[in-house]
Amino acid sequence: MTSLETQRLLLRQFRESDLDRYAAICADPEVMRFLGGKPYSRAESWRHMATMLGHWQLRGYGMWAAEEKSSGLLVGRIGYVHYEGWPGFELAWTLGRTYWGRGYATEGAQTALEYAFTKLDQSHVISLIHPENAPSIRVAERIGERFERTTDHFGTEVCVYGIQRQ
């Protein structure tokens, strides 16, 4: 599995030792507000980590654990989602609330986007964003994504932001 570095983040494989911090992030109702609306239990967080690792095995790419380089702490996840039946190759990000507003999502997403275009040869990348999630919409726009359409995603209308490789 490939790791990536930004100025302040290490995007790396999830490990079992991430569970405490990842479960705390996923247990926060504000973090999960636009991600299904329901916080995860510790067991659900563990299963989600396992799913993300399985995505890497099946597709050769997926979500990275986003680690703050200065502290060595897990701050969230940044990477790709392309499950069977998904509306496209998605770049997604989720950070713990403590790390909101620091530019980490934009920094990590920009690096992941460049990797998708240059190393994974993706021609089009999307991000599925709840229409009320203004901070994520700003991240998408900062990395060059533009609103393309809305779509029903598991019973919730979401905005599809996207970008074509130049």
Buried (B, 14 or more C-beta within 10 A) or exposed (E): EEEBEBEBBBBBBBEEEBBEBBBBBBBBEEBBBBBEEEBBEBEBBBEBBEEBBEBBEEBEBBBBBBBBEEEEBBBBBBBBBBEEEEBBBBBBBBBBEBBBEEBBBBBBBBBBBEBBBEEBEBEEBBBBBBEEBEEBBEBBEBBBBEBBEEBEBEEEEBBBBBBEEE
